[in-house]
Amino acid sequence: MSQYLLAIDQGTTNSRAILFDFSGQPKASHQIKLQQSFPNDGWVEHDPEEIWQSTLICCQEAMQSFDITAKGIAGIGISNQRETTIVWDRKTGQPIYPAIVWQDRRTANYCRELSQKKGLEEVVREKTGLLIDPYFSATKIKWILDNVANARQRAEKGELAFGTVDTFLLWRLTKGESYVTDASNASRTLLFNLHTQSWDKELLDLFKIPDALLPEVFDNATFFGKTSSEYFQGEIPITGMAGDQQAATIGQACFSKGMTKSTYGTGCFLLMNTGANTIVSNNRLLSTVAYRLSSQVTYGLEGSIFVAGAAVQWLRDSMHLIHNAKETQAMALSVKDTGGVYMVPAFTGLGAPYWDPEARAALLGLTRNSCVEHIVRAALEAACYQTRDLMQAMMDDALNPIKTLRVDGGMVSNDWLLQFLSDILNVEVERTSCIETSALGAAFLAGLGAGIFQSLDEISELWCLNQRFSPQITESKREALYSGWLEAVKRILST
């Protein structure tokens, strides 16, 4: 009898599989670090085969470590890094180019040209809830079609397939039987109309993308297909799928209008449930599909920070200032402040609310007294300042105060970080007992799709608080610190 749900959490820096029981408790997991390549300034790529192989191995290892077979799993849920773009051959399943990662900025000049056309950005924004930016999939697809030999001709003939990582993994798991994405991932492509819930012909024409290249769009919890029996010694239904931030919203049980979560991984993503209606942002935030269940859409308002945990990764892997991320809490505590140092981690430009693809990272305020601990603390503080940028914009747009923020992701195991976050935001910060909420949300969706859960209320009852952090600094100190951040950002903006 099936007693477990298997969640695939394919992220930017690693692939992970977690086995959950029906109460949402993790029972076994396996993860594999994923390599990124940076072939040119602002370019970020992955090897799609590495994405696939690492994901498959993670699933197999998690199942093997718990000594469970396909029969014991009621459904698989997939959570994935969004916007990352893969184009492959429909016959062979082989990618025709590396995966272009969501962080990639190679199409910045093209996006700027489009944005300068009168009224175009307003049209795109009204249809998709998004901005014209390299972040999203459409310009990445166009770049591949324009730069890979014969790609455009083959796409027009229906010989190629495009997918974000969810679609690519589903294709591989089902050996090409299922060519599908879900509404949350589709809403991040710049090609999907939020209001009609379908691919938009005008946008396809704008970006010169043939509709033969696109997958079918399903709800987030439904039957997507079943795995080939050779992978797990039996077939397993795939019954849930969502982009990682939407999956985290499910995992955080943010099911009521106004509930807000923030995920701290490679980047940072703040997402507010806005209910049955989209909010048109006056602060360059994004409207998106939070989830679509039984053909009913719940929308979200989202702000995206491109670099959060990636700044700590840079300190470790490129600068060799730390050996592992766990050191950062003690290092931050070892100094009373940053000594006036601010890090603006615009390694691949700045996301919301600035949207400056040409901005580049900087350390400001360095003196002869500056030390490694100051720089490490500044990197952690940067994630919190950027969250304040987003939260202020979000409250202005939604006309709704945010009093509590639910947080998750790898960075939130750092207590010092969450206390500083609460201080600089002046809100209660709640850490859930399972910080891998993208995976948990994928499992919950799989459970809904498989009939294990009957409602979102049932899932809400499974959410569990680990620790609450409350503001502890004065208003004057809060504003002084944030004012220094805003001044630092001004220094590195390209315009």
C-alpha positions as CSV (number, residue, x, y, z in Angstrom):
1,M,0.0,0.0,0.0
2,S,1.3,3.5,-0.9
3,Q,2.3,5.5,2.1
4,Y,4.7,8.1,0.8
5,L,5.1,11.0,-1.6
6,L,8.3,11.6,-3.5
7,A,9.3,15.2,-4.1
8,I,11.8,16.3,-6.8
9,D,13.3,19.7,-6.0
10,Q,15.5,20.6,-8.9
11,G,17.3,23.9,-8.0
12,T,19.9,26.2,-9.4
13,T,22.8,24.8,-7.3
14,N,21.7,21.2,-6.6
15,S,19.2,18.5,-7.4
16,R,17.4,17.0,-4.5
17,A,14.8,14.3,-3.8
18,I,12.9,14.0,-0.5
19,L,10.6,11.2,0.6
20,F,7.7,12.5,2.7
21,D,5.0,10.6,4.6
22,F,1.4,11.8,4.4
23,S,1.8,14.1,7.4
24,G,4.5,16.0,5.6
25,Q,7.4,14.6,7.6
26,P,10.6,14.0,5.6
27,K,11.8,10.4,5.8
28,A,14.7,10.2,3.4
29,S,16.5,12.4,1.0
30,H,19.5,12.7,-1.3
31,Q,21.0,15.7,-3.0
32,I,23.7,16.3,-5.6
33,K,25.5,19.5,-6.3
34,L,24.9,20.9,-9.7
35,Q,27.7,22.6,-11.8
36,Q,27.1,26.0,-13.3
37,S,29.1,27.5,-16.2
38,F,29.7,31.1,-17.0
39,P,30.9,31.2,-20.6
40,N,30.6,35.0,-21.0
41,D,29.9,38.1,-18.8
42,G,26.3,37.7,-17.5
43,W,25.9,34.3,-19.1
44,V,24.8,31.3,-16.8
45,E,24.3,27.8,-18.2
46,H,23.7,24.3,-16.9
47,D,24.2,20.9,-18.6
48,P,20.6,19.5,-19.1
49,E,22.0,15.9,-19.0
50,E,23.5,16.7,-15.6
51,I,20.2,18.0,-14.4
52,W,18.5,14.8,-15.6
53,Q,21.0,12.4,-14.3
54,S,21.4,14.0,-10.9
55,T,17.7,14.2,-10.4
56,L,17.2,10.5,-11.3
57,I,20.1,9.4,-9.0
58,C,18.6,11.5,-6.2
59,C,15.3,9.8,-6.5
60,Q,16.8,6.3,-6.7
61,E,19.1,7.0,-3.7
62,A,16.4,8.4,-1.5
63,M,14.1,5.4,-2.2
64,Q,17.0,2.9,-1.7
65,S,18.0,4.5,1.6
66,F,14.5,4.1,2.9
67,D,14.2,0.6,1.3
68,I,11.0,1.5,-0.6
69,T,9.8,0.5,-4.0
70,A,7.6,2.2,-6.5
71,K,4.5,0.5,-5.0
72,G,5.1,2.4,-1.8
73,I,4.8,5.8,-3.4
74,A,1.4,7.3,-4.1
75,G,2.7,10.1,-6.4
76,I,5.7,12.2,-7.4
77,G,5.7,16.0,-7.2
78,I,8.2,18.2,-9.2
79,S,9.5,21.6,-8.0
80,N,12.0,23.3,-10.3
81,Q,14.1,26.3,-10.9
82,R,11.9,28.5,-13.0
83,E,12.5,30.3,-16.3
84,T,15.6,28.2,-17.0
85,T,15.2,27.3,-20.7
86,I,15.9,24.0,-22.5
87,V,15.2,23.1,-26.1
88,W,15.6,19.5,-27.2
89,D,15.0,17.1,-30.2
90,R,11.5,15.5,-30.0
91,K,12.8,12.2,-31.4
92,T,16.0,11.7,-29.5
93,G,15.3,13.8,-26.4
94,Q,18.7,15.4,-26.7
95,P,19.1,19.1,-25.9
96,I,20.4,21.2,-28.8
97,Y,22.1,23.7,-26.5
98,P,22.9,24.0,-22.8
99,A,20.2,25.1,-20.4
100,I,20.1,28.9,-20.2
101,V,19.6,29.6,-16.5
102,W,17.1,32.1,-15.1
103,Q,20.0,34.3,-13.9
104,D,21.4,34.7,-17.5
105,R,21.5,38.2,-18.9
106,R,22.6,37.6,-22.5
107,T,19.5,39.1,-24.0
108,A,19.6,42.4,-22.1
109,N,20.2,44.5,-25.2
110,Y,17.3,42.9,-27.0
111,C,15.0,43.4,-24.0
112,R,16.1,47.1,-23.9
113,E,15.2,47.5,-27.6
114,L,11.8,46.0,-27.0
115,S,11.2,48.1,-23.9
116,Q,11.8,51.3,-25.9
117,K,9.0,50.6,-28.3
118,K,6.1,52.8,-27.3
119,G,3.4,50.9,-25.4
120,L,4.9,47.5,-25.8
121,E,5.9,46.9,-22.2
122,E,2.4,47.9,-21.1
123,V,0.9,45.3,-23.4
124,V,3.3,42.6,-22.3
125,R,2.7,43.5,-18.6
126,E,-1.1,43.5,-19.0
127,K,-1.1,40.1,-20.6
128,T,1.6,38.3,-18.6
129,G,2.0,40.3,-15.3
130,L,5.7,40.4,-16.1
131,L,8.3,42.9,-17.4
132,I,10.4,42.6,-20.6
133,D,13.5,41.2,-19.0
134,P,16.2,38.6,-19.7
135,Y,15.1,36.8,-16.6
136,F,12.1,35.2,-18.3
137,S,12.1,32.3,-20.8
138,A,10.9,34.0,-24.0
139,T,14.0,35.9,-25.0
140,K,16.1,32.8,-24.0
141,I,14.1,30.7,-26.4
142,K,14.5,33.3,-29.2
143,W,18.2,33.4,-28.6
144,I,18.6,29.6,-29.0
145,L,16.4,29.6,-32.2
146,D,18.5,32.5,-33.6
147,N,22.0,31.2,-32.6
148,V,21.9,27.4,-32.9
149,A,22.3,26.1,-36.5
150,N,18.9,25.2,-38.1
151,A,17.1,25.5,-34.8
152,R,14.4,27.9,-36.0
153,Q,13.6,25.9,-39.1
154,R,13.4,22.7,-37.1
155,A,11.2,24.4,-34.5
156,E,8.8,25.5,-37.2
157,K,8.6,22.0,-38.5
158,G,7.7,20.7,-35.0
159,E,10.9,18.8,-34.6
160,L,12.0,20.5,-31.4
161,A,10.5,20.9,-27.9
162,F,10.9,23.8,-25.4
163,G,10.5,23.3,-21.7
164,T,11.4,24.8,-18.4
165,V,13.1,22.2,-16.1
166,D,9.8,20.7,-15.0
167,T,8.8,19.9,-18.6
168,F,12.2,18.5,-19.4
169,L,12.2,16.2,-16.3
170,L,8.7,15.1,-17.0
171,W,9.6,14.2,-20.6
172,R,12.6,12.2,-19.4
173,L,10.8,10.4,-16.6
174,T,7.9,9.4,-18.9
175,K,10.3,8.7,-21.9
176,G,8.6,11.3,-24.0
177,E,5.0,10.2,-23.2
178,S,4.2,13.5,-21.5
179,Y,5.0,16.9,-22.9
180,V,3.4,19.2,-20.4
181,T,4.1,22.1,-18.1
182,D,1.9,23.6,-15.3
183,A,0.3,27.0,-15.0
184,S,2.8,28.3,-12.5
185,N,5.8,27.6,-14.7
186,A,4.0,28.7,-17.9
187,S,3.3,32.1,-16.2
188,R,7.0,32.7,-16.0
189,T,7.8,32.5,-19.7
190,L,6.5,35.9,-21.0
191,L,4.4,33.9,-23.4
192,F,1.4,32.9,-21.2
193,N,-1.7,35.1,-20.9
194,L,-2.7,35.3,-17.2
195,H,-6.3,36.1,-18.1
196,T,-7.0,33.5,-20.8
197,Q,-4.7,30.9,-19.1
198,S,-3.2,30.0,-22.5
199,W,-0.3,30.7,-24.7
200,D,-0.7,34.1,-26.3
201,K,-0.5,34.3,-30.1
202,E,0.5,38.0,-30.1
203,L,3.4,37.4,-27.7
204,L,4.5,34.3,-29.7
205,D,4.6,36.6,-32.8
206,L,6.5,39.3,-30.9
207,F,9.2,36.9,-29.8
208,K,9.2,35.0,-33.1
209,I,8.5,31.7,-31.4
210,P,6.4,29.0,-33.2
211,D,3.6,27.5,-31.2
212,A,4.7,24.0,-32.3
213,L,7.5,24.5,-29.8
214,L,5.3,24.8,-26.7
215,P,4.0,22.1,-24.3
216,E,0.4,21.8,-23.1
217,V,-0.5,23.6,-19.8
218,F,-2.1,21.6,-16.9
219,D,-3.3,22.5,-13.4
220,N,-0.7,22.1,-10.6
221,A,-2.3,19.0,-9.1
222,T,-3.4,16.4,-11.6
223,F,-2.2,13.3,-13.5
224,F,0.8,14.4,-15.5
225,G,1.9,10.9,-16.5
226,K,3.7,8.0,-15.0
227,T,7.4,7.1,-14.8
228,S,9.0,4.5,-17.0
229,S,9.1,1.3,-15.1
230,E,12.9,0.9,-15.7
231,Y,13.8,3.9,-13.5
232,F,12.2,2.8,-10.2
233,Q,11.4,-0.9,-10.8
234,G,7.8,0.0,-11.4
235,E,5.7,2.9,-12.5
236,I,4.9,5.9,-10.3
237,P,2.2,8.5,-11.1
238,I,3.4,12.1,-11.4
239,T,0.6,14.1,-9.8
240,G,2.0,17.5,-8.8
241,M,4.2,20.1,-10.5
242,A,5.0,23.8,-9.7
243,G,7.8,26.3,-10.1
244,D,9.9,26.3,-6.9
245,Q,8.5,29.6,-5.5
246,Q,4.9,28.6,-6.1
247,A,5.7,25.2,-4.6
248,A,7.2,26.9,-1.5
249,T,4.0,29.0,-1.3
250,I,2.1,25.7,-1.1
251,G,4.6,24.3,1.4
252,Q,4.1,27.4,3.6
253,A,0.3,27.0,3.4
254,C,-0.1,30.6,2.2
255,F,-3.6,29.9,1.1
256,S,-5.4,33.1,2.3
257,K,-5.2,36.4,0.5
258,G,-2.4,38.6,2.0
259,M,-0.3,35.7,3.3
260,T,3.3,36.1,2.4
261,K,6.4,33.9,2.3
262,S,10.0,34.5,1.4
263,T,12.4,31.8,0.2
264,Y,16.2,32.2,0.7
265,G,18.1,30.0,-1.6
266,T,20.4,30.9,-4.5
267,G,18.2,34.0,-4.9
268,C,15.4,35.3,-2.7
269,F,11.7,35.4,-3.7
270,L,9.0,37.2,-1.8
271,L,5.5,36.1,-2.8
272,M,2.1,37.3,-1.6
273,N,-1.2,35.5,-2.2
274,T,-3.5,38.0,-3.9
275,G,-6.5,35.6,-4.3
276,A,-8.6,35.5,-7.4
277,N,-7.4,38.8,-8.8
278,T,-4.1,40.0,-10.2
279,I,-2.5,43.2,-8.8
280,V,-1.0,45.6,-11.4
281,S,2.2,46.7,-9.7
282,N,3.3,50.3,-9.7
283,N,6.7,49.3,-8.3
284,R,7.8,46.8,-11.0
285,L,6.8,43.7,-9.1
286,L,5.4,40.7,-10.9
287,S,1.9,39.3,-11.1
288,T,2.0,35.5,-11.4
289,V,0.0,32.3,-11.1
290,A,0.5,31.2,-7.4
291,Y,-1.4,28.0,-8.2
292,R,-4.2,26.6,-10.3
293,L,-6.3,23.8,-8.9
294,S,-9.5,22.4,-10.5
295,S,-9.1,25.2,-13.2
296,Q,-9.4,27.9,-10.5
297,V,-6.5,30.3,-10.5
298,T,-5.0,31.9,-7.4
299,Y,-2.7,34.7,-8.2
300,G,0.4,36.1,-6.5
301,L,2.4,39.3,-6.4
302,E,6.1,38.5,-6.4
303,G,9.5,40.2,-6.1
304,S,12.7,38.5,-7.1
305,I,16.2,38.9,-5.8
306,F,18.7,37.3,-8.1
307,V,21.5,36.8,-5.5
308,A,20.9,35.9,-1.8
309,G,22.6,32.6,-0.9
310,A,24.7,32.9,-4.1
311,A,26.6,35.7,-2.4
312,V,27.6,33.4,0.4
313,Q,28.5,30.8,-2.3
314,W,30.7,33.4,-4.0
315,L,32.5,34.1,-0.7
316,R,33.2,30.4,-0.4
317,D,34.0,29.2,-3.9
318,S,35.5,32.3,-5.6
319,M,36.9,34.4,-2.8
320,H,37.7,31.5,-0.4
321,L,36.9,33.7,2.6
322,I,34.8,30.9,4.2
323,H,34.9,27.1,4.1
324,N,31.2,26.5,4.4
325,A,28.0,28.5,4.8
326,K,27.5,27.3,8.4
327,E,30.4,29.4,9.5
328,T,28.6,32.7,8.6
329,Q,26.4,32.9,11.7
330,A,29.4,32.8,14.1
331,M,31.3,35.2,12.0
332,A,28.4,37.7,11.9
333,L,28.1,37.4,15.7
334,S,31.8,38.0,16.2
335,V,31.6,41.7,15.1
336,K,29.1,44.3,16.5
337,D,28.3,45.5,12.9
338,T,29.8,45.6,9.4
339,G,32.0,48.6,10.2
340,G,30.1,50.6,7.6
341,V,30.6,47.9,4.8
342,Y,27.7,47.2,2.4
343,M,27.7,44.5,-0.2
344,V,25.4,45.0,-3.2
345,P,25.4,41.5,-4.8
346,A,24.4,42.5,-8.3
347,F,26.6,39.8,-9.9
348,T,24.0,39.3,-12.6
349,G,22.3,42.6,-12.4
350,L,19.6,43.7,-9.9
351,G,16.1,42.3,-9.8
352,A,13.0,43.8,-8.3
353,P,12.3,46.6,-7.8
354,Y,15.3,48.0,-9.7
355,W,15.4,45.7,-12.7
356,D,18.8,46.9,-13.8
357,P,20.5,44.1,-15.8
358,E,23.7,46.1,-16.3
359,A,24.3,46.8,-12.6
360,R,27.3,44.9,-11.1
361,A,28.2,43.8,-7.6
362,A,30.2,46.0,-5.3
363,L,31.6,46.2,-1.8
364,L,31.4,49.7,-0.4
365,G,32.6,51.4,2.7
366,L,35.8,49.4,3.1
367,T,38.5,50.8,5.4
368,R,41.8,49.6,6.7
369,N,39.8,48.2,9.7
370,S,37.6,46.1,7.5
371,C,38.0,42.4,7.9
372,V,36.6,39.1,6.6
373,E,33.9,39.0,9.3
374,H,32.6,42.4,8.2
375,I,32.3,41.3,4.6
376,V,30.6,38.1,5.5
377,R,28.1,39.9,7.7
378,A,27.5,42.4,4.9
379,A,26.7,39.6,2.5
380,L,24.0,38.2,5.0
381,E,22.6,41.7,5.6
382,A,22.3,42.3,1.9
383,A,19.6,39.5,1.6
384,C,17.6,41.3,4.4
385,Y,18.0,44.8,2.8
386,Q,16.8,43.5,-0.5
387,T,13.8,41.8,1.2
388,R,12.9,45.2,2.7
389,D,13.1,46.7,-0.8
390,L,10.6,44.1,-2.0
391,M,8.3,44.2,1.0
392,Q,8.0,48.0,0.9
393,A,7.1,47.8,-2.8
394,M,4.6,44.9,-2.2
395,M,2.8,46.7,0.6
396,D,2.5,49.8,-1.5
397,D,1.0,47.8,-4.4
398,A,-1.3,45.6,-2.3
399,L,-2.3,48.5,0.1
400,N,-2.0,45.8,2.7
401,P,0.4,45.7,5.6
402,I,2.5,42.6,6.1
403,K,2.8,41.8,9.8
404,T,4.1,38.2,9.6
405,L,6.5,36.7,7.1
406,R,7.0,33.0,6.7
407,V,10.5,32.1,5.6
408,D,12.2,29.0,4.2
409,G,15.2,27.9,2.2
410,G,18.7,26.9,3.0
411,M,19.8,30.3,4.4
412,V,17.1,30.4,7.2
413,S,18.9,27.8,9.3
414,N,20.9,30.9,10.3
415,D,19.3,32.3,13.5
416,W,21.3,35.6,13.3
417,L,20.1,36.2,9.7
418,L,16.5,35.8,10.7
419,Q,16.8,38.1,13.7
420,F,18.4,40.8,11.5
421,L,15.7,40.2,8.9
422,S,13.0,40.8,11.6
423,D,14.8,43.9,12.8
424,I,15.2,45.5,9.4
425,L,11.7,44.6,8.2
426,N,10.0,45.4,11.6
427,V,7.8,42.3,11.2
428,E,7.4,38.9,12.9
429,V,9.4,36.3,11.0
430,E,8.3,32.7,11.2
431,R,10.5,29.8,10.4
432,T,8.7,26.6,9.5
433,S,9.9,23.2,10.9
434,C,10.6,22.0,7.3
435,I,12.7,24.7,5.6
436,E,12.8,22.7,2.3
437,T,9.3,24.0,1.6
438,S,9.7,23.9,-2.2
439,A,10.0,20.1,-1.9
440,L,7.3,19.9,0.7
441,G,4.9,21.9,-1.6
442,A,5.7,19.6,-4.5
443,A,4.8,16.7,-2.2
444,F,1.6,18.4,-1.1
445,L,0.6,19.0,-4.7
446,A,1.4,15.4,-5.5
447,G,-0.8,14.3,-2.6
448,L,-3.7,16.5,-3.9
449,G,-3.3,15.1,-7.4
450,A,-3.2,11.5,-6.1
451,G,-6.2,12.0,-3.8
452,I,-4.3,11.7,-0.6
453,F,-5.4,15.2,0.5
454,Q,-8.9,16.4,-0.2
455,S,-8.4,20.1,0.4
456,L,-6.0,23.0,1.1
457,D,-7.4,23.2,4.6
458,E,-6.2,19.7,5.2
459,I,-2.7,20.8,4.1
460,S,-2.8,23.9,6.3
461,E,-3.2,21.8,9.4
462,L,0.1,20.2,8.6
463,W,2.1,23.4,8.7
464,C,4.3,23.6,11.8
465,L,6.2,26.6,13.3
466,N,9.8,26.0,14.4
467,Q,10.7,29.5,15.7
468,R,9.4,33.0,15.7
469,F,11.7,36.1,15.5
470,S,10.5,39.5,16.7
471,P,12.1,43.0,16.0
472,Q,14.6,44.1,18.7
473,I,16.2,47.3,17.4
474,T,15.0,50.9,17.5
475,E,13.3,52.6,14.6
476,S,16.1,55.2,14.3
477,K,18.8,52.4,14.0
478,R,16.6,50.5,11.5
479,E,16.2,53.5,9.3
480,A,19.9,54.5,9.5
481,L,21.0,51.0,8.4
482,Y,18.5,50.9,5.6
483,S,19.4,54.4,4.4
484,G,23.0,53.3,4.1
485,W,21.9,50.4,1.9
486,L,19.9,52.7,-0.4
487,E,22.9,54.9,-0.8
488,A,25.1,51.9,-1.7
489,V,22.6,50.7,-4.3
490,K,22.6,54.2,-5.9
491,R,26.3,53.9,-6.4
492,I,26.1,50.8,-8.6
493,L,23.0,51.4,-10.7
494,S,23.8,51.7,-14.4
495,T,21.4,54.6,-15.1
